[in-house]
Amino acid sequence: MEREMVERIERAENEAFTSMYRAASGYGTSTVEVDGVAAVWSRHDDDPGYNCVINLDIAIDPTTTIGRIEAIVRETGAPVLGIDGSPAVVAAIGDERIHQLGFARDYQEHMWGRRLSRADLDAAGDEPAGPVARHATRADAAAFARVLNIGYELPEESVRGHVFASTIEHHGWFHYLVEYDGQPGSASALYVSEGVAQLFVATTMPDFRGRGGQGALIRQRLRDALDAGADLATAQTGTENASPRNMERRGFELLYTRWIYAKRLGD
């Protein structure tokens, strides 16, 4: 995929996180921009991927910029600060310098992309009978948060599910639930901006895994993305679960694998 397409995808991901963290400020999320570099964080979440400096590659002086961001994040009581180690960031700054700034490799993510066309989705044909993804509304916010948290194997009351639910029915956002025997068991979100569809989280509660929920969520999000005018779709997944296979089966191309770097602020 051309560099211009990768840049569009990265801008969409950055915009999605910023939009969501602004909407979820009541749950302890914040955003800041320093020297043009954006950071988002949630003081009740200890995952560096959700407390992250997004586009450090554009910093003229990364050491000064990170220092200023870290001071702001520390003041709010956040437990961790991460750096999105995309190829652009690593090429501009270098893995060694990131370590010198006090950040260590924490975990890896795959970034995926595919072009969208109605013809391609129609040619794929109908999937076997199975669960159907429906749109979540504000009335579903509590159920959506609960399913997302349990699917992530987090405590039911974790703030993360509520952060994602905060943008239900907001402009550009689509949220989904899959029900099994009348009970919500899978949850997901989609953000569309400037022709790019960001397929966000897709989680399934343990009791309902292996029943086709993830495939239903991908299909519905791609249809909605086309209807919203997107010509490009992207998603990020872990490297060791079933999600990469789901992406490949539905025409996504692996763009790159990135490290999420972390600095524990209590250390």
C-alpha positions as CSV (number, residue, x, y, z in Angstrom):
1,M,0.0,0.0,0.0
2,E,1.3,3.4,-1.0
3,R,2.8,5.7,1.7
4,E,0.1,8.3,1.1
5,M,-2.5,5.6,2.1
6,V,-0.6,4.7,5.2
7,E,-0.4,8.4,6.2
8,R,-4.2,8.7,5.8
9,I,-4.7,5.7,8.0
10,E,-2.4,7.0,10.7
11,R,-4.2,10.4,10.7
12,A,-7.5,8.6,11.0
13,E,-6.4,6.6,14.0
14,N,-5.0,9.7,15.7
15,E,-8.2,11.6,15.1
16,A,-10.4,8.8,16.4
17,F,-8.5,8.6,19.7
18,T,-8.6,12.3,20.1
19,S,-12.3,12.5,19.4
20,M,-13.0,9.7,21.8
21,Y,-10.9,11.0,24.7
22,R,-12.5,14.4,24.4
23,A,-15.9,12.9,24.6
24,A,-15.0,10.7,27.6
25,S,-13.4,13.4,29.8
26,G,-16.0,12.6,32.5
27,Y,-14.3,9.2,32.9
28,G,-10.8,10.7,33.5
29,T,-9.5,11.0,29.9
30,S,-7.5,13.9,28.6
31,T,-5.8,15.1,25.4
32,V,-3.0,17.6,24.8
33,E,-0.9,18.9,21.9
34,V,2.7,20.0,22.5
35,D,4.8,21.3,19.7
36,G,2.3,19.8,17.3
37,V,2.6,16.3,18.9
38,A,-0.6,14.8,20.3
39,A,-1.0,12.7,23.4
40,V,-4.1,11.0,24.8
41,W,-4.4,9.3,28.2
42,S,-6.8,7.8,30.7
43,R,-5.8,8.1,34.3
44,H,-7.8,5.0,35.3
45,D,-6.2,2.7,32.6
46,D,-2.7,1.2,33.0
47,D,-2.3,0.1,29.3
48,P,0.3,2.3,27.5
49,G,-1.7,1.9,24.3
50,Y,-4.5,3.9,25.8
51,N,-2.1,6.5,27.4
52,C,-0.1,7.3,24.3
53,V,2.0,9.9,22.5
54,I,0.7,9.5,19.0
55,N,2.9,11.3,16.4
56,L,6.3,11.9,18.0
57,D,8.0,11.7,14.6
58,I,7.1,15.3,13.9
59,A,8.8,16.7,17.0
60,I,11.7,19.0,16.3
61,D,13.2,18.2,19.7
62,P,11.7,14.9,20.9
63,T,13.4,15.0,24.3
64,T,11.9,18.4,25.2
65,T,8.5,17.5,23.8
66,I,8.3,14.2,25.7
67,G,9.4,16.0,28.9
68,R,6.7,18.5,28.6
69,I,4.0,15.9,27.8
70,E,5.2,13.6,30.6
71,A,5.0,16.5,33.2
72,I,1.4,17.2,32.2
73,V,0.4,13.5,32.3
74,R,2.1,12.9,35.6
75,E,0.2,15.9,37.1
76,T,-3.2,14.2,36.3
77,G,-2.1,11.0,38.1
78,A,-2.0,8.7,35.1
79,P,-0.1,5.5,35.8
80,V,1.8,5.1,32.5
81,L,2.7,7.0,29.4
82,G,3.2,5.2,26.1
83,I,4.7,6.0,22.7
84,D,3.2,4.7,19.5
85,G,6.2,3.1,17.8
86,S,5.1,3.3,14.2
87,P,7.7,2.9,11.5
88,A,7.6,6.7,11.0
89,V,8.4,7.3,14.7
90,V,11.2,4.8,14.9
91,A,12.7,6.0,11.7
92,A,12.7,9.6,12.9
93,I,13.8,9.1,16.4
94,G,15.4,5.6,16.7
95,D,14.7,2.7,19.1
96,E,17.8,3.5,21.1
97,R,16.8,7.2,21.7
98,I,13.3,6.1,22.7
99,H,14.9,3.9,25.3
100,Q,17.1,6.8,26.4
101,L,13.9,8.8,27.0
102,G,13.0,6.1,29.6
103,F,10.6,4.0,27.5
104,A,10.8,0.3,27.1
105,R,9.1,-2.0,24.6
106,D,5.8,-3.2,26.1
107,Y,3.8,-5.1,23.4
108,Q,3.3,-5.3,19.7
109,E,0.4,-4.5,17.4
110,H,-0.4,-5.3,13.8
111,M,-1.7,-2.4,11.6
112,W,-4.0,-3.5,8.8
113,G,-5.5,-1.8,5.7
114,R,-7.6,-2.5,2.7
115,R,-9.3,-0.5,0.0
116,L,-13.0,-0.6,-0.1
117,S,-15.4,-1.1,-3.0
118,R,-19.0,-2.3,-3.2
119,A,-18.0,-4.7,-5.9
120,D,-15.4,-6.4,-3.7
121,L,-17.8,-6.9,-0.8
122,D,-20.5,-8.1,-3.1
123,A,-18.1,-10.6,-4.8
124,A,-17.3,-12.0,-1.4
125,G,-20.8,-13.3,-1.2
126,D,-22.9,-14.0,1.9
127,E,-21.3,-15.5,4.9
128,P,-22.7,-18.7,6.5
129,A,-25.7,-18.2,8.7
130,G,-24.7,-16.9,12.1
131,P,-25.1,-14.0,14.5
132,V,-25.9,-10.5,13.3
133,A,-24.3,-7.3,14.4
134,R,-26.8,-4.5,15.3
135,H,-26.2,-0.8,15.9
136,A,-25.9,0.2,19.5
137,T,-27.7,3.3,20.8
138,R,-27.2,5.4,23.9
139,A,-29.7,3.2,25.6
140,D,-27.2,0.3,25.1
141,A,-24.2,2.3,26.6
142,A,-24.0,0.3,29.9
143,A,-24.4,-3.1,28.1
144,F,-21.8,-2.1,25.5
145,A,-19.3,-1.1,28.2
146,R,-19.9,-4.3,30.1
147,V,-19.5,-6.6,27.1
148,L,-16.3,-4.7,25.9
149,N,-14.7,-5.0,29.4
150,I,-15.5,-8.6,29.9
151,G,-14.3,-9.4,26.3
152,Y,-11.1,-7.7,27.2
153,E,-11.0,-9.8,30.4
154,L,-11.1,-6.6,32.4
155,P,-13.3,-6.0,35.5
156,E,-16.9,-5.4,34.5
157,E,-16.7,-1.9,36.0
158,S,-13.5,-0.9,34.2
159,V,-13.4,2.6,32.8
160,R,-12.3,1.4,29.3
161,G,-15.7,0.2,28.2
162,H,-17.3,3.5,29.3
163,V,-14.6,5.5,27.4
164,F,-15.5,3.6,24.1
165,A,-19.2,3.9,24.9
166,S,-18.9,7.7,25.4
167,T,-19.1,8.3,21.6
168,I,-22.2,6.3,20.9
169,E,-24.3,8.3,18.4
170,H,-21.6,11.0,18.0
171,H,-20.7,12.2,14.5
172,G,-18.6,9.8,12.6
173,W,-19.0,7.0,15.2
174,F,-20.8,3.7,14.9
175,H,-21.1,1.2,17.7
176,Y,-22.3,-2.4,17.5
177,L,-23.5,-5.3,19.6
178,V,-23.9,-9.0,18.7
179,E,-26.5,-10.9,20.6
180,Y,-26.5,-14.6,21.3
181,D,-29.8,-16.1,22.4
182,G,-31.0,-12.6,23.2
183,Q,-27.9,-11.7,25.3
184,P,-25.3,-9.2,24.2
185,G,-22.0,-11.0,23.9
186,S,-19.8,-9.1,21.3
187,A,-19.1,-5.3,21.0
188,S,-17.3,-3.1,18.5
189,A,-16.9,0.4,17.2
190,L,-16.2,2.2,13.9
191,Y,-15.0,5.7,13.2
192,V,-15.1,7.2,9.7
193,S,-13.4,10.5,8.8
194,E,-12.0,11.8,5.5
195,G,-12.8,8.6,3.6
196,V,-11.0,6.3,6.1
197,A,-12.8,3.8,8.2
198,Q,-11.1,3.0,11.5
199,L,-12.3,-0.5,12.7
200,F,-11.8,-0.1,16.4
201,V,-12.1,-2.6,19.2
202,A,-14.0,-5.9,18.6
203,T,-14.3,-8.0,21.7
204,T,-16.4,-11.1,22.6
205,M,-17.2,-12.4,26.0
206,P,-15.5,-15.8,26.7
207,D,-18.8,-17.8,26.8
208,F,-19.6,-16.7,23.2
209,R,-16.3,-17.0,21.4
210,G,-16.0,-19.1,18.3
211,R,-19.6,-18.5,17.3
212,G,-19.0,-16.0,14.4
213,G,-19.4,-12.8,16.2
214,Q,-16.1,-11.3,15.1
215,G,-16.9,-12.0,11.4
216,A,-20.3,-10.4,11.8
217,L,-18.8,-7.3,13.3
218,I,-16.2,-6.9,10.5
219,R,-18.8,-7.4,7.7
220,Q,-21.3,-4.9,9.2
221,R,-18.5,-2.3,9.8
222,L,-17.3,-2.6,6.2
223,R,-20.8,-2.1,4.9
224,D,-21.4,0.9,7.1
225,A,-18.0,2.3,6.1
226,L,-18.9,2.2,2.4
227,D,-22.3,3.8,3.1
228,A,-20.4,6.6,4.9
229,G,-18.3,7.2,1.9
230,A,-15.0,5.5,3.0
231,D,-12.7,4.1,0.3
232,L,-10.1,2.8,2.8
233,A,-10.4,0.7,6.0
234,T,-7.9,0.1,8.7
235,A,-7.7,-1.8,12.0
236,Q,-5.1,-2.7,14.6
237,T,-4.9,-6.1,16.3
238,G,-2.8,-8.0,18.7
239,T,-0.2,-10.3,17.2
240,E,-1.0,-13.5,19.0
241,N,-4.8,-13.9,19.0
242,A,-7.3,-14.9,16.4
243,S,-7.8,-11.3,15.1
244,P,-5.0,-11.4,12.5
245,R,-6.6,-14.4,10.8
246,N,-10.0,-12.6,10.8
247,M,-8.4,-9.6,9.1
248,E,-6.6,-11.7,6.4
249,R,-9.8,-13.6,5.6
250,R,-11.6,-10.4,4.9
251,G,-9.0,-8.9,2.5
252,F,-6.9,-6.8,4.8
253,E,-3.2,-6.3,4.1
254,L,-0.7,-6.2,7.0
255,L,0.9,-2.8,6.7
256,Y,3.4,-3.0,9.5
257,T,3.9,-4.2,13.1
258,R,4.7,-1.6,15.7
259,W,5.9,-1.6,19.3
260,I,4.0,0.2,22.0
261,Y,6.6,1.6,24.3
262,A,5.8,2.3,28.0
263,K,7.1,4.4,30.8
264,R,5.6,3.5,34.2
265,L,5.1,6.9,35.9
266,G,5.1,5.4,39.4
267,D,8.6,4.0,38.9
